[in-house]
Amino acid sequence: MSNKQVPLPLTERVIPEVDEIRSDPSASYWLVESLDAALKRDPVDAVNDAEILADVLSKWCESRLGSEGCNCVSCEGNLISCF
């Protein structure tokens, strides 16, 4: 699979975070691919699904590492509650 990226439409390129993530060599392949896929979807559906995914993954992280070991962005930044 090639790392060659197809430029996104202008309406999506004006969001600086998108270009920053896509060009960041430390950004994971999964993150870049997921972002690109999300930008092709209905924005409300994409955000709702991303919030559900973040919640589930944060809970999974805490269940695997315990509350002291899970220092994910969601748990540390209290963006969503981690149980």
C-alpha positions, 0 to 999 in steps of 0.5 A: 500500500502506498503512502501517497496522499491524494490532496483533499478539496479546498474546503477541507484543506483550510482546516490547519489541523488536517494538514498538520496531522497529514504531514506529521511524520509521527502521526500514525498511519491509522490516524491519518487514514481514519481522518481522511475517511472521516472527512469524506463522511457527513460531519455530524455522523463522523463526530458522533462516531468519533466521540463514541469510539474515543469513549469506548477506547478510553474505557478499554485503556483503563480496563487494561491499564487501570486508572493510574496507568491510563493516561490517554488524552481523553482521561487526562484532559477529561474530554470524556469520562473514563470509568 
